[in-house]
Amino acid sequence: MKNIVKRYYRLLFILIIQFIYVNFLYGQGWEKIEPTFDPPGTYHFFSGAFFNENNGWAMDIDNGKILNTTDGGLTWHVKRDIKANSAGDIFFLNEAIGWIIYSYTDSSVLLKTENSGETWEEYSLPFYSWQIYFIDEEKGFAYRDTNYCYRTIDGGKEWQAIDISLPDTATIATDIFFIDSQKGWMQARHGEGGFSGTLVYYFLTTNDGGLTWTISNRFKNIGFTNIAFFDLNNGIVTQLIGAHYYTNDGGQTWIKTQKESNSSWELIITDSSTAWLSGFGIHLTTDKGKTWQKIETNTSEHLYDIFFVDNSIGYAFGSFNTFLKYKNTVGVTDEKIKINKNELLLESYPNPTNSTSILSFTLPKSSLTELNLYNINGEKVKTIYKGYLSQGQHSFPLVLNNLSSGTYICFIKQADKSKSIKILLLK
């Protein structure tokens, strides 16, 4: 009996230490910013995204505004007035290419930029949708319409309706996530009466880039909000209120994890085991969704969106001018900072990959930058990017689905500096 008690208190002590450590490590990184606005006013950030540490976009549906910042969120300027009566979404694929969507009654408007938001191309969509997800520059999805999601293969100019209806009642896709160009998951709500009615949530999978979807499992009267995967096997789904679930078999089975009741609005994965969740507060998992910790943020406002440029720089968007910035500098010395400012850094994740990898790199200065992919024989097979990029951290998707298995070399060059890494493609 004494041994059991000792083990219990030892376990309790370990859990307390882990909780304190996680909050120390991640909690001290969140800072509440008091931004200024042009024009002045009260803004409610419903959606937001950054394509580097300083440059970002946000949407205020209540006031019908799209805003931009170039100083990391210290000041926001209204760039566009919009007519929206539902909701909207912002999605940046890389530093140059991004989309904004918002809905009105039974139609939607899609904005696309290919120059970091300097100019936007506007498309009127003849269907209702206020969320978007893009796999690459051409392939993407718009969803939240009844019985349909919509697929584009030309960057958003034309859209194909994909029937996702289930028998007897309305079906609405509530989230989509792809791990590569072919394999993806969809979360769909099936039922009537809102969250107080009879709802069934289905999880569907695709292996052909979203042309066809197959039901993998279902849950009754559980209000799921987000789905995301770390890799082909490990993923997370979150509830609007209550416990979340994780999978380690690609979504065939889901395991409930105990967590305090909390409004869960947006989910983002930042590395192979870490994910952040916003809602009434911010929660963090560092073990692929098995356990969650609440992180102190010094705000009581609802946080509608959360976005990370990389695993050390993030932002949270909320109501009543609420804006938070995360910057993890724990363990970074002044000496290391001085060294890194002069280094050209390049890495990829996942590596090895079976289709798509994310290239992350840090530039020591603003300059013309060239990013190319070579095969093992030194032959160039793809120009990933060529153009001017600012100093700091950047990321680009590297789509390899049209290449054969093997070893490839990713080479980045800026002025007199260069860096290369090997990428292993396994199909």
Residue pairs with C-beta under 8 A, 6 or more apart in sequence:
19 293
22 284
22 286
22 293
22 295
23 293
23 295
23 296
25 328
25 330
26 284
26 293
26 295
26 326
26 328
27 295
27 296
27 297
28 330
29 326
29 327
29 328
29 329
29 330
30 282
30 295
30 296
30 297
30 298
30 316
30 324
30 325
30 326
31 324
31 325
31 326
31 327
32 297
32 298
32 299
32 322
32 323
32 324
33 73
33 74
33 323
33 324
33 325
34 321
35 69
35 73
35 74
35 75
35 76
35 321
35 323
36 74
36 75
36 76
37 43
37 67
37 75
37 76
37 77
37 78
37 321
38 75
38 76
38 77
38 78
39 78
41 63
42 320
42 321
43 58
43 60
43 63
43 65
43 67
43 76
43 321
44 60
44 61
44 62
44 63
44 304
44 318
44 319
44 320
45 58
45 59
45 60
45 304
45 305
45 317
45 318
45 319
45 322
45 323
46 59
46 60
46 61
46 62
46 87
46 88
46 304
46 305
46 317
47 58
47 59
47 87
47 88
47 89
47 90
47 304
47 305
47 317
48 56
48 57
48 58
48 59
48 90
48 305
48 307
48 315
48 317
49 56
49 57
49 58
49 90
49 91
49 92
49 98
49 305
49 307
50 56
50 57
50 92
50 307
50 309
50 315
51 92
51 94
51 95
51 96
51 98
51 116
51 309
52 95
52 309
52 390
52 392
52 393
52 394
53 72
53 309
53 313
53 392
53 393
54 69
54 70
54 71
54 72
54 390
54 392
55 68
55 69
55 70
55 116
55 117
56 68
56 69
56 72
56 73
56 307
56 315
57 66
57 67
57 68
57 69
57 90
57 92
57 98
57 100
57 117
58 66
58 67
58 68
58 69
58 76
58 90
58 317
59 65
59 66
59 67
59 82
59 88
59 89
59 90
59 100
59 102
60 66
60 67
61 84
61 86
61 87
61 88
61 102
64 81
64 82
64 83
64 84
65 78
65 80
65 81
65 82
66 78
66 79
66 80
66 81
66 82
66 100
66 111
67 76
67 77
67 78
67 79
68 76
68 77
68 79
68 117
69 75
69 76
69 77
72 325
73 315
73 323
73 325
79 117
80 111
80 120
82 88
82 102
82 109
83 104
84 102
84 103
84 104
84 109
85 103
85 104
85 105
86 102
86 103
86 104
86 128
86 130
87 102
87 103
87 130
87 131
87 144
88 100
88 101
88 102
88 103
88 130
89 100
89 101
89 102
89 130
89 131
89 132
90 98
90 99
90 100
91 98
91 99
91 100
91 101
91 132
91 133
91 134
91 140
92 98
92 99
93 134
93 136
93 137
93 397
94 385
94 394
94 395
94 396
94 397
95 116
95 389
95 394
95 395
95 396
96 113
96 114
96 115
96 116
96 385
96 387
97 112
97 113
97 114
97 137
98 112
98 113
98 116
98 117
99 110
99 111
99 112
99 113
99 132
99 134
99 140
99 156
100 110
100 111
100 120
101 108
101 109
101 110
101 111
101 125
101 129
101 130
101 131
101 132
101 142
102 108
102 109
102 130
103 109
103 128
103 129
103 130
103 144
105 128
106 127
106 128
107 124
107 125
107 126
107 127
107 128
108 124
108 125
108 127
108 128
108 129
108 130
108 142
109 122
109 123
109 124
109 125
110 122
110 123
110 125
110 132
110 142
110 156
111 120
111 121
111 122
111 123
112 120
112 121
112 123
112 155
112 156
113 119
113 120
113 121
123 156
123 157
125 142
125 150
125 159
127 142
127 145
127 148
127 150
127 159
127 161
128 144
128 145
128 146
129 142
129 143
129 144
129 145
129 150
130 144
131 142
131 143
131 144
131 175
131 176
132 140
132 141
132 142
132 143
133 140
133 141
133 143
133 176
133 177
133 178
134 140
134 141
135 178
135 180
135 181
135 184
135 209
135 356
135 399
136 181
136 356
136 397
136 399
137 155
138 152
138 153
138 154
138 155
139 151
139 152
139 153
139 181
139 209
139 210
140 151
140 152
140 155
140 156
141 149
141 150
141 151
141 152
141 176
141 210
142 149
142 150
142 152
142 159
143 149
143 150
143 172
143 173
143 174
143 176
144 172
144 173
144 174
145 172
145 173
146 170
146 171
146 172
147 163
147 164
147 165
147 170
147 171
147 172
148 161
148 162
148 163
148 164
148 165
149 162
149 164
149 173
149 176
149 186
149 210
150 159
150 160
150 161
150 162
151 159
151 160
151 162
151 210
151 211
152 158
152 159
152 160
153 160
162 210
162 211
162 213
164 171
164 173
164 186
164 188
164 204
164 213
165 171
166 188
166 190
166 202
169 190
169 191
169 192
170 190
170 191
170 192
171 188
171 189
171 190
171 202
172 188
172 189
172 190
173 186
173 187
173 188
174 187
174 188
174 189
174 201
174 224
174 225
175 186
175 187
175 224
175 225
175 226
175 227
176 184
176 185
176 186
176 187
176 210
176 227
177 184
177 185
177 227
177 228
177 229
177 235
178 184
178 185
178 210
179 229
179 231
179 232
179 356
180 353
180 354
180 355
180 356
180 401
181 209
181 355
181 356
181 399
181 401
182 206
182 207
182 208
182 209
182 355
182 401
183 205
183 206
183 207
183 232
183 355
184 205
184 206
184 209
184 210
185 203
185 204
185 205
185 206
185 227
185 229
185 235
185 251
186 203
186 204
186 205
186 206
186 213
186 227
187 201
187 202
187 203
187 204
187 224
187 226
187 227
187 237
188 201
188 202
188 203
188 204
189 199
189 200
189 201
189 224
190 199
190 200
190 201
190 202
191 197
191 198
191 199
191 200
192 198
193 199
195 223
195 240
198 220
198 221
199 220
199 221
199 222
199 223
200 218
200 219
200 220
200 221
201 218
201 219
201 220
201 222
201 223
201 224
202 215
202 217
202 218
203 215
203 216
203 217
203 218
203 227
203 237
203 251
203 254
204 213
204 214
204 215
204 216
205 213
205 214
205 216
205 250
205 251
206 212
206 213
206 214
216 251
216 252
217 251
217 252
217 253
217 254
219 254
222 239
222 242
223 239
223 240
223 241
223 242
224 237
224 238
224 239
224 240
225 238
225 239
225 240
225 264
225 265
225 267
226 236
226 237
226 238
226 264
226 266
226 267
226 277
227 235
227 236
227 237
227 238
227 267
228 235
228 236
228 267
228 268
228 269
228 275
229 235
229 236
229 251
229 269
230 269
230 272
230 273
230 275
230 288
231 272
231 350
232 250
232 354
233 247
233 248
233 249
233 250
234 246
234 247
234 248
234 288
234 289
235 246
235 247
235 250
235 251
235 289
236 244
236 245
236 246
236 247
236 267
236 269
236 275
236 285
236 288
236 289
237 244
237 245
237 246
237 247
237 254
238 244
238 264
238 267
238 277
239 245
239 264
240 263
240 264
241 261
241 262
241 263
241 264
242 259
242 261
243 256
243 257
243 258
243 259
244 256
244 257
244 259
244 264
244 277
244 289
244 292
245 254
245 255
245 256
245 257
245 289
246 254
246 255
246 257
246 288
246 289
246 290
247 253
247 254
247 255
248 255
248 288
257 289
257 290
257 291
257 292
259 283
259 292
260 294
262 279
262 280
262 281
262 283
262 294
263 279
263 280
263 302
264 277
264 278
264 279
264 283
265 278
265 279
265 302
265 303
265 304
265 305
266 277
266 278
266 279
266 303
266 304
266 305
266 306
267 275
267 276
267 277
267 306
268 275
268 276
268 306
268 307
268 308
268 314
269 275
270 276
270 308
270 310
270 311
270 314
271 311
271 349
272 349
272 350
273 285
273 286
273 287
273 288
274 284
274 285
274 286
274 311
275 284
275 285
275 288
275 289
276 282
276 283
276 284
276 306
276 308
276 314
277 283
277 284
277 285
277 292
277 306
278 303
278 304
278 305
278 306
278 316
279 302
279 303
280 300
280 302
280 303
281 294
281 295
281 297
281 303
282 294
282 295
282 297
282 303
282 306
282 316
282 324
283 292
283 293
283 294
283 295
284 292
284 293
284 295
285 291
285 292
285 293
297 303
297 316
297 324
299 318
299 322
299 324
301 318
301 319
301 320
301 322
302 318
302 319
303 316
303 317
303 318
303 322
303 324
304 317
304 318
304 319
305 316
305 317
306 314
306 315
306 316
306 317
307 314
307 315
307 316
307 317
308 314
308 315
308 326
309 393
309 395
310 360
310 393
310 395
311 328
312 327
312 328
312 329
313 325
313 326
313 327
313 328
313 393
314 325
314 326
315 323
315 324
315 325
315 326
316 322
316 323
316 324
316 326
317 323
318 324
340 362
341 364
342 364
343 362
343 364
344 361
344 362
344 363
344 364
344 412
344 414
344 417
344 418
344 419
345 361
345 362
345 419
346 359
346 360
346 361
346 410
346 412
346 419
346 420
346 421
347 359
347 360
347 361
347 421
348 357
348 358
348 359
348 360
348 398
348 410
348 421
348 423
349 357
349 358
349 360
350 357
351 357
351 421
351 423
351 424
352 423
352 424
352 425
352 426
353 400
353 423
353 424
353 425
353 426
354 425
354 426
354 427
355 399
355 400
355 401
355 427
356 397
356 398
356 399
356 400
356 401
357 397
357 398
357 400
357 423
358 395
358 396
358 397
358 398
359 371
359 384
359 395
359 396
359 397
359 398
359 410
360 393
360 394
360 395
361 371
361 393
361 394
361 395
361 412
361 419
362 392
362 393
362 394
363 369
363 389
363 390
363 391
363 392
363 393
363 394
363 414
364 391
364 414
364 417
365 391
365 414
365 415
366 388
366 389
366 390
366 391
367 388
367 389
367 414
367 415
368 386
368 387
368 388
368 414
368 415
369 385
369 386
369 387
369 388
369 389
369 412
369 413
369 414
370 383
370 385
370 386
370 412
370 413
370 414
371 383
371 384
371 385
371 386
371 396
371 410
371 411
371 412
372 380
372 382
372 383
372 384
372 410
372 411
372 412
372 413
373 380
373 381
373 382
373 383
373 384
373 398
373 408
373 409
373 410
373 411
373 423
374 380
374 381
374 408
374 409
374 410
374 411
375 381
375 406
375 408
375 409
376 406
376 407
376 408
376 409
378 409
381 403
381 408
384 396
384 398
384 410
385 396
389 414
398 410
398 423
400 408
400 423
400 425
403 425
404 425
404 427
405 425
405 426
405 427
406 424
406 425
407 422
407 423
407 424
407 425
408 422
408 423
408 424
408 425
409 420
409 421
409 422
409 423
410 420
410 421
410 422
410 423
411 418
411 419
411 420
412 418
412 419
412 420
